[in-house]
Amino acid sequence: MTRLQELRKAGQSPWLDNLSRELLATGHLKELIDEGLCGVTSNPSIFQKALAEGERYDGPLKDLLARGLREPRQLFFALALEDIASAADLLRPVFDCFAGGDGFVSLEVSPDLAFDSAATIAEATRLFASLNRPNVMIKVPATLPGLTAIEELTAAGVNVNVTLLFSVPRYRQVMEAYLKGLERRLAAGQPIGAIASVASFFVSRVDVMIDKRLDELRSGGGKGPGEEPGALRGRAAVANARLAYQAFGEIFAAPRFQALQAHGGRVQRLLWGSTSTKDPAYSDIKYVQELIGRDTVNTMPEETLRAFADHGNVKETIGADLDQAEPLFAALAELGIDRQVVTDRLEVEGVRKFADAFSSLLEGLAAKRDRFLQEGL
């Protein structure tokens, strides 16, 4: 049994945070699935990188242009839907093996719709119907307008991957939207057993932002009445995630969800995103090793996936030091670092980064379109 298979047996699904025509065409994605990979996530930054590098997309893009497609957004989704469909088909045996509990691939709605719930609902519904596969999830950002979309899409039977989650209070709102969606669907006499959802809680970016502030305090000689700033480095992200998992356990063990579970309702699994290690002072598998728990997913870039497969230790760690989480954030607050301010800022930055990547992606497609048309395809 590979280490990735051991991880899945322990209750955490290893997913790959990458998708490209290269991965599909070379058979590499299939190799990873054979080693124990259970899912794939994509986002605008990933597609931007894949479309910009190499020539794998040039032929398909020329075919789309020959068919009369010109608008960059249309071109992007036509290409992306092909990749998502191919990945979903490769993962279908995993989906079947786990009776619909794993084997998913995710596609994100246009990031520039993050604050438009009606447009998000319309595009997510269209994408889900176009793919027409039970093991596809549509990614919706956890903005305030996104909460409305999550509820509506769940009620409509769309599998949702809620993305760009940074705070526990917002995560509680996401779980509420998911439960309301299931309840509405059940009240309408529609089945809920086939609906799957994950809540993507971003991890390492919390440490990046807080560590930067701690380093500034340390270099400036600043110190509060509590711990020395340097002693708090690299602890906030995992503590924040563990508090989210505590909230998950509280909500999905309650009678409200148990009533839905009796009709086939599935828990909305927590997915750990942004789990590559940014600081070389930390372990290269820090945000995997310290967050292993049942009913969770960890979506990793391949470098992190390979590192864990090489030297990870599969044991449940999610509940470790939970009693130290709130005192940690209290100590940070004494230094002027407010958890909610940090997570609010990370949400704004996360939405902007995805929107910027999507804009660059569309600009790149427009440039290629113009060049191919000038060359006569």
Buried (B, 14 or more C-beta within 10 A) or exposed (E): EEBBBBBBEBBBBBBBBBBBBBBBEEEBBBEBBEBBBBBBBBBBBBBBEBBEEEEBBEEBBBEBBEEEBEEBBEBBBBBBBBBBBBBBEBBBEBBEEBEBBBBBBBBBBBBBBBEBBEBBBBBBBEBBEBBEBBBBBBBBBBBEBBBBBBBBBBBBBBBBBBBBBBBBEBBBBBBBBBBBBBBBBBEEEEEBEEBBBBBBBBBBBBBEBBBEBBEEBBEEEEBBEBBEBEEBBBBBBBBBBBBBBBBBBEBBEEEEBEBBBEEEBBBBBBBBBBBBBBEEEBBBBBBBBBBBBEBBBBBBBBEBBBBBBEEBEBEEBBEBEEEEBEEBBEBBBEBEBEBBEBBBEBBEBBBEBBBBBBBBBBEBBBEBBEEBEEEEE
